[in-house]
Amino acid sequence: MKAIICNSFGPPSNLEYLEVDDPVPNEKQILINVKACSMNFPDTLIIQGLYQYKPDFPFSPGSDVAGIVEAVGDKVKGFKPGDEVVAMTGWGGFAEKIVVNANVCFPKPPGMDMVHAASFLMAYGTSHYALKDRGHLKEGETLLVLGASGGVGLTAVELGKLMGAKVIAAASSAEKLELCKQYGADETINYNEENLKERIKELTNGKGADVIYDPVGGAYAEPALRGIGWEGRYLVIGFAAGDIPKIPLNLALLKGCQIVGVFWGSFAQRFPAENMKNTLELIQWFGEGKLKPHIHKTYPLADAKNALEEMMARQIKGKAVIVME
């Protein structure tokens, strides 16, 4: 099979497009013939050795796949060859085939094509868990989303609006913010041109945001936190800006606010029943036409390095998807 292989930590240019042996499932695993794998920001970190997990070499990046079951282990229940599935893998998805543990595999939602299916699980799962279980977002509250046009940011805009919040989208260009409006944003902030803290205050009549969704970190974190309201919830999703900010803890005291970590992958492993309930709710909303992943572009597997470089350069709005030929 063909695969994108990482043999040493570094930039996307270090990756190789190679012919490798097909993986073989053990008794508790499923072999998937991958049809599509969406890119997520952690893919750019894992190849540089900057992510929470550091796989053994050689490995393939890619954590959100959709495909067809080719074989199942003797102890696998509920799946059979020919089933269309989605899986969250951690890594390994930039390949024509992958083996996954059965507990990270789900039936592909009916009516969802492979490209959209590969774009669904991680991005929507992260934002749903963040807003519902960690942020306790309530109808009528104000939600500020940083990096709002990105893969997870746009799902937070969409879900926040669906949950009844007033949504303020913050991004770095007018073009990106226009997409956010199409996904339900009520107000926008261009934080390359506007003062983030002051605009938050203006758009909330001085009250501040009730919930802040931050997948960016870096220089935007502190001014965003300074714009939070009393007893607000600041959701730490990730650090797409590259820098992990150091927050003055007196701000948490003065605002009476919570700084809340969001690690959906760990939640999914620790509480599979609760995660399944959330996933089924998302699938129901998709089936009702309430959710639709925004596909920025599809790339053949051989061009995965270029796709990763575009993501690192923040040129991607919504989801970029690797498709197998």
N, C-alpha and C positions, 0 to 999 in steps of 0.2 A: 504494500500500500504506500501511497504518498503521504508525507507529513512534514510540517514545519518543526524543525528540531533545534532546541537550545542545548549547546554543549558547554557553554560558559556564560556567566552573567555579563550583561552589557546591553548596548542599544539594539534596536531591531535589525540593524545591518549585520549583526553577528549571527543571526538566525540562518539556518540552512533548509533548503527544500530538497528532501531526500526520499529515496525508496527505502523502506524499512519493513521488518517482518510484521505480519499481522499479529495483534495481541490475542491471547487465549484466555477465556474466562475461567475462573475457578468455580467451585460448586455453588458459591453464593453470588456470582456475578452474571452480568448480562453483556453480551457483545452487541454493540450498536454499529450499524452501517450509517455513518454520519452524513446527513444531507445539508445541514447548515449549522454554523456556530457563530453566535454574535460575539462582538468584542465588548469587553468591559474594562474600565480603567485599571483594575488590578492586573490585567494581562500585561500592561506596560510596566508594572512594578515587579511582577514575578520574574520576568526575564532579566531584570537588573539586580535581583537579589534583595529587593527593597520591600517585599511583601511579608505578611506574617508567616507564611509558609514558604519554605525553600525546598522544592523537590530535588531528589537526586538526579544527576545528569545520566543520560540525556533525557529530556522531557519536551513535550509540546505545550505551549500556552493554550488558552481557550477553555472556558469554564461553563458555557451555556449552550448545550447542543440539542438539536432535534434530528431524529432519524428513524430508522427501521430496525427492529430487533432481528439479528442474524442467528444468534444462538443464546441459550440460557444454561446456567449451571444446574446440576441435579437437585439442589435444595432451593431453587428459586420458585416462588409461587406467584401466580397472578400475571405472568408475562409469558409469551410464546413467540417463536419466530414469525415474522410478518407484522407484528404489532407496531404501530406508529407511536413514538414516545418522545418525551423531552427529559433532559437530565441536567442537574447541576454537578459538575465534575471536579471543580477546583482547578484542574489543568488537564491537558491532554486532548482538547477538542479541536485543535487545528490539525486534524488528521482524518483520513478517510474512514478509519474505524477506531473504536475506543471500547475498553471494558470499564464498566461502572458497577458499584455495589447496587443491589436491587433497591435499597432504601432511599436512593437519591434519584430514582427513576419514576416518572409519572406518565400515564397515558396522555398522548397529545390531545389538547382540547379539540373537540369536534368543530369543524368549520374553519380551523386555523391552518394556514399553509405553513410549510417548514420554515420559511424565512421569518415570519412573524412569531412562530412557536419558539424559535431559538432566541428571540428577542424579549421573551415574556417573563420567564421564571425569575431570574435574578433581579432585573431592574424593578419590576412591579412587586416582587416579594420583599425586596429591601424597603421600598417606600411604603408599602402597606404596613409592614411590621413597625417601621419607624413612626408613622403618623398615628396608627391605631394603638399599638401596644406600648410604645415608648413615649410618644408625645401626647397621647390621649387627646387628640385634636377633636374639638367639639364644633357643632354647627354654630355658625355666627362668629367664630373666632377668626383672627387674622393670622395667616401663614405666610412667612417670608421664605422663599426658596432661592438659595445661592446656586450659581452654576445651572440656572434653570433650563437651559436648552440642551444640556447634556443627557447622556443615557438614563441616569437615574433621576436627574433634576426634572426632566420633562414628565416623567411618571409621577413625581411628587406634585407638580402643578395639576396634572389631570386628576389624580386621586384626591388631592386637597379640595378641588372644586366639587368633585363628586360627593365628598363628605360634608359639604355645606359651608366650607370656610371662604372668607375673602382671601384671595391669593395675590400676593405681590411677587412677581418674578424679577430676579436680578441676574443680569448677564452682561457680556462685554461688548455687545454691538446691537445696533438697531435691527439688523436682520435676524439675529437670534431672538430678540425680544418679540418680534413680529410672530415668529413660530410659537412662542409661549402664549401669546394672545389667542392664537388659533386653538390652543389646548386648554383655554379657560382662564388665563391670568386676567385679573381685574385691573391691576396696576403693574407698572414696570419701573425698574431702576437700571440705568446703564452705569455700572460702577466704574467704567473707564472715564466717564465724563461727569458724573454727579457724586456728591458727597453721600456715601452710603448711610451713615448714621443720621444725617439731617433729613434725607429723603424718607427714611423709615418713619421718622417722627412726623414729617409733613403728611405722609399718606395715612397715618393712623391718628391724626388730630392730637399729637403729643403723647398718646397712650403707649406706643411701642407695640411690637409684634407679640402675639401670644405664643407662637411656636416658630422657631427658626430651624430650617433644614439645611445643613451645611455639608456638602460633599467636596468642598473646595479647600477650606483651611487657609493657610498662608496669611497674607496681609489683610484679607477681608474678615477674618474671624473676630478680631477685637472690636472694630467699628460696628459690626453686625450685633455683637453681644451688647454693646453700649446702646443699641437701639431696641433692645428687648423690653417688653412690658413687665410690670410687677407680677411675680410668680409665673413668669414665662418658662418655656422649656426649650433649651438649646440642644438640638440633635446633632451629634457628631457622627457623620456618615463616612467621611474619608478626607483625603488630602490631595486633591487633584492639582492644586497649585504647586505641590512638591515640598513645601515647608510645613512642618508640624508647629502650629503656633503655640506660644507660651502665653497663657491667659492670666491676667491679674485676678487673683481669687477674691479680692475685695468687691469686684463687680457682682459676683454671685451673692455676696452678702447684701450689697446695696439694692440689688434688684429683687432680692428674695426669690431668685430663679434657680432652676435646675439645669445642670450641664449633664446631658444624658448620652451615654455611648450606645451606638447602634451597630451590632454585628449579626446580621441576619443569618449568615452561614452557620455560626455557632448555635444560634437559636434553633435553626432547622434541625441540627443534629441532636441537641439536648431535649427538644420538645417536639418530636415529629408529629404527634397527634394535633397539637395546636397549630403547627405550621401547615399541616394538611387542611385543617379547617379554613385557614386564611387563603390557601391556594385555591380551594374550591370556591370561595367567595369571589376571588379574582376571575376565575374561569366563568362563573355565572355572569359577572358584570361584562366580560368580553362577549359572551353569548347574547347578551341583551343589547349589544352595540354601544356600551358605555365606555369601553376602553379600546384603544387601537395603537399599538406601538408605531412610532414614527421611524421609518426606515430611511436613513440618510443615503445609503448606497450599499450595493452588494459587490463583493470582490471574489475572484477565483482564489483558490488556496495558494497558488503560486505567488499571488500579490499580497499575501498577508503581511509581509514586512512593511510594504508601503502603507497599508491600512493602519498599522500600529504607529507609524511615524506621523500620519495625519491626526490620529487621536492625541498623540503627545503634543502636537502643535495646536491643539484645540480647534481643529478645522471641521470637526464632526458635530452635527446637530442630531439629537436622537440616537439611533442605533446604526452601527455599521456591522455588516454580516458577511462572514466568509461562507461561500457556497462551494460544494464539491461538484466536480464535473465527472 
